[in-house]
Amino acid sequence: MNPSFPGTPSAFLPGGRAWLLGALLLATGCAHDPDIRASRDGTSGMTTRPAAEYLSCVKEDVGYRTDTFTEEEDGKTLLYVGSTDPNRASGLVELSSAQGGNHFSVRQRSAWQDKGRLINVALMCSKA
């Protein structure tokens, strides 16, 4: 008995839709950007809390589960979650001073896995 599959390779995808599957896989691979700063999972807003108090609040809630790292860059305070490498960090909170308070921006990689915990913490901590 011959253990081979009958027909042509396109028999596995009726109607010759192999090109469609290939195009979708290619597009999915090209759309991925490992840099956390390019993540679409995030939000931004304003807080009247002082910068140190705001970042302390975020660290307090997130930091007990993972490492956090703070850096200063171009007048912004960056709080990385998990790693200071933007390609490996699981989250990033950027804080810069603005008229009447501080502007924050938060990005989280794979926010769907923990229901956007970092995003929720950043929003909660922004409330005075």
C-alpha positions in Angstrom: 0.0 0.0 0.0 1.3 3.4 -1.0 1.1 6.0 1.9 0.9 9.0 -0.4 -1.8 11.6 -0.7 -3.8 11.6 -3.9 -4.1 14.6 -6.1 -2.0 17.8 -6.4 -0.9 19.9 -3.4 -3.7 22.4 -4.0 -6.1 19.6 -3.1 -5.5 20.6 0.5 -6.9 24.0 -0.2 -10.0 23.7 -2.5 -10.1 26.2 -5.3 -6.3 26.8 -5.3 -6.5 29.3 -2.4 -2.9 28.6 -1.4 -1.8 32.0 -2.7 -4.4 33.7 -0.4 -3.0 31.8 2.6 0.5 32.7 1.7 -0.3 36.4 1.2 -2.1 36.5 4.6 0.9 34.8 6.4 3.3 37.2 4.7 1.2 40.3 5.6 0.9 39.1 9.2 4.7 38.6 9.5 5.5 42.0 8.0 3.0 43.9 10.2 4.7 42.8 13.4 7.0 45.4 14.9 8.8 44.3 18.1 9.4 47.8 19.4 7.0 48.5 22.3 6.8 52.1 21.2 5.0 51.0 18.0 2.3 49.0 19.9 -1.3 49.9 19.2 -2.3 48.7 22.7 -2.3 51.8 24.8 -3.7 55.1 25.7 -2.6 58.6 26.8 -3.9 61.4 28.9 -3.2 64.1 31.5 -2.6 63.9 35.2 -2.3 66.7 37.8 -0.3 64.4 40.0 3.4 65.2 40.4 5.6 63.0 38.2 7.3 61.2 41.1 4.0 60.4 42.7 2.4 59.2 39.5 5.3 56.9 38.6 5.5 55.6 42.2 1.8 54.7 41.9 2.3 52.8 38.6 5.5 51.0 40.0 3.7 50.0 43.2 0.9 48.2 41.4 3.0 46.7 38.5 6.4 46.3 40.2 5.5 43.5 42.6 5.1 41.1 39.7 7.9 42.2 37.4 10.9 44.5 37.2 10.5 48.1 36.3 13.2 50.5 35.0 13.1 54.3 34.9 15.1 56.4 32.3 15.2 60.0 31.4 15.2 60.8 27.6 14.6 64.1 25.8 12.7 65.7 28.8 10.6 62.6 29.3 10.6 60.0 32.0 10.3 56.5 30.7 9.1 53.6 32.8 9.9 50.3 31.2 8.3 47.1 32.4 10.2 43.9 32.2 13.3 45.2 30.2 14.8 48.5 29.1 15.1 47.1 25.6 12.1 48.4 23.7 12.0 45.1 21.7 11.7 43.0 24.8 9.8 45.2 27.3 6.2 44.2 28.1 5.1 47.8 28.7 6.2 51.4 28.6 4.9 54.5 30.4 6.1 57.9 29.1 5.6 60.9 31.2 6.4 64.5 30.2 5.5 67.8 31.8 2.8 69.8 30.1 0.9 73.0 30.9 -1.1 72.4 34.0 0.2 68.9 34.8 1.9 65.9 33.2 1.1 64.1 30.0 1.3 60.3 30.1 1.4 57.8 27.3 1.2 54.0 28.0 1.8 51.1 25.7 1.5 47.4 26.6 2.5 44.4 24.6 -0.1 41.7 24.4 -2.6 43.6 26.5 -5.3 41.1 25.7 -3.5 38.5 27.9 -4.0 40.3 31.2 -6.9 42.5 30.1 -4.7 45.6 29.8 -3.5 45.7 33.4 -0.7 48.2 32.8 -3.1 50.4 30.8 -5.7 50.3 33.6 -3.1 51.0 36.3 -1.7 54.0 34.3 -5.3 55.4 34.0 -6.1 54.8 37.6 -2.9 56.4 38.8 -3.6 59.5 36.7 -6.7 60.4 38.8 -5.9 62.8 41.6 
